[in-house]
Amino acid sequence: MGQQQLLLIVLGVIVVGIAVAIGINIFSESAAQANFDAVMSDMLRIASNAQQWYMKPTSLGGGGRTFSSVSLTNINTSGSNANGSYSFSNITGANFDITGIGNMDGDKDGTPVTISLTVYPDSVASTPVITSR
């Protein structure tokens, strides 16, 4: 083989290697975004279930227009799934917080995707804790 052919082969291998590295990077960013979206979707579903529970009378197994005793068990929801884990905090009669911790580390800082929402009887608000998007 001539030197020109060897140079072209080496150049081809380098270009393919760079393309593979870029593809892996894009895939991992896409996977992190997908995990963020899935955790957010799960949290909105949990919030909706909690709001339904809030409106249901206590005689029918609901909250009786208070979030005071809301729990994942009361709204028939698991605390974790393939997307992440979920917990309630700051529970009062009028609102509570849901925190979701995903399975992916979107910005490679060592902490997974973390989202916090505050649930009210008729709305949901995002608190400032949205990391690793």
PyMOL commands that set and color helices and strands:
alter all, ss='L'
color gray80, all
select helices_A, chain A and resi 3-55+58-60
alter helices_A, ss='H'
color red, helices_A
select strands_A, chain A and resi 84-89+96-102+114-119+124-131
alter strands_A, ss='S'
color yellow, strands_A
deselect
rebuild
show_as cartoon
